[in-house]
Amino acid sequence: MSVCQSCGACCASFRVDFHPAELAGGAFAWGAGVPQELTVPVTASIVRMAGTDAAAPRCIALAGEVGVAVSCTLYDARPSPCREFDTEHAACNRARQRCGLPPL
């Protein structure tokens, strides 16, 4: 199990905004694309993963218990912000801290 599969702090810490072209059927979608019903519109050129702007953020696509075992239910079709985020970002440790996890 990778460290990300036992963490998930980023999915429970940050807003995830991206262009609607990454939605299912969009010109820039990976795999099947992000299902529109898992997003909320922000502007004409931005959608957001549902749950990521809540007072206690948690992406609607995150399954499992943060810090124990997690998975992304749309991993192959996840949007670009999720694809670009990794443990090398300082934001990873900020998210881990926010969720009560030790830094990597």
N, C-alpha and C positions, 0 to 999 in steps of 0.2 A: 504494500500500500504506500503510495507516495505521500509526502507531507501534506500536500493539498487535499488529499482524500481523507485525512484525519483532522483537517483544520476547518476550512470553509469560512474563515473570518472575513475575507474580502467580500463574500456574498452576503454577509450580514453586517456590513459597515458602510458601503458606498453606493451612491446613485449610479445607475448604469444607463447612460444616454447614448443613442446611436441614430444613424440615418434610417428612415423607413425603407430604403433600398435593401436593407439587410433582413427585412421581414420575409416570410414565406412567399415565394414567387417573385421576390425582388431581384433586380439586376445584380446586386452585390451580395446575395445570400450565400452562406456556406451550407452545404448539405441541403436539407429541406427548408432552411431559413427559420427565423424565430416566428413562432405562431403569433399572429396579431393579438389574439385573446390573452396572451401573457404580457402584454404591454399596455401602457397608457400614453395617449398623445400629449406632447408638450407644446410643440409648434408644428408648422407645416413641414419642417425639415428635421424634427427631432421627436423620437419616441423614447420611452423609458421602460425598463423592465419593471413590471408591477411589483410592489412591495419595497422597492429600493429607496423610496423617498418617505417612508413611514418614520415616525418618531423613533421606533426601534426597527431599523431597516433589516429586511431579509428578502432576498430575491425569491420570487414565486417559483423559480426553477430549482431551488436548492432543496435537496432531500437529505434527511438525516439530522444528526445532532452535531452542532458546531463544536469543534475540539475533540470529537470522538470518532465519528465516521460520517462522511458526507459524500454526496455526488450531485452532479448537475444533470437534471432530467432532459436537457437539450444540448448536451456537451458537443456533439458533432455539428450542431447548427447554432452554437452560441455566438453572440455578437462580437464585433471587433474589440470593444473595451475589455471584454473577458479574455479574448485571445491574446491581447497585448500585455495583460497583467501577469506578473510572475513574482517569485520569491525574491528576486533581485531588487525590486522596487522598495524604497523606504516605506511606502504606503502599506506594504505587506505587514511589516512589524507594527505599524500604527494600528492596523486592523486587528492584529493578534492581541495587542495591548488592550484595545477597546473591548475585546471579547474575553479578557482575563487569561490570555495564553501567553507563555513566555516567548521572547524574541527568538528568531532562528539563528 
